[in-house]
Amino acid sequence: MHVFHGPSSHTPAHHCRCHIPAMSGFSMPHKTLLADGIRVGTVMRIRGVCPTRFYVNLLCGEEPGSEAALHFNPRLDESSVVFNSLEHGAWGREERGPGIPFQRGQPFDVLLITTDEGFKVVVGDLEYHHFRHRMPPTRVRAVEVGGDLQLELVKIF
C-alpha cells in the first residue's frame, strides 16, 4: 500500500491510499491511475464533503475525453444522483438512484464495489444502487474525482 502526499493529480499505483487533506489547494479533478485496471472484487473508497455537486468517473484512458465505464454524479442542488457511461464519444442512457443519500456540507463515504454484474454503490452503510456493466471493467485505467467538494480520501483495494 502506498501513501501519496502533495499537489500532483496523478498517482501511479493500483493498490494505493491517497490522503488529500481538506482545504489543501489540491487541483481538481484528482486522478488516480490504475496501471493494472480493475477486476471483480476491486473496491474504491471516496470520502469527502460536498456543498453542491461532485462526480466520480471510472475512465478507460488517461487522456481527456476518454470513455467512462461509470460516471457517478451526486447533484445535491437537484436532489438526484446520476449514473451513466460514455462510450464512443456518446453518453448512454442515464440512470438515477433512489432519493439522495447525501446532505449538503456533511461528510460522505462512498464505496464503489466491482461485481460480476456491475458496480455496487454503497453510501455510508447502505447499498444505494447497482449500475450494470456496459463495458468490461478491465478497461478501466483511472479513477477521477472532481466537482465542488473537499476530497479527503481516495483508496483502491
Order of alpha helices (4+ residues) and beta strands (2+ residues): beta-beta-beta-beta-beta-beta-beta-beta-beta-beta-beta-beta-beta-beta-beta
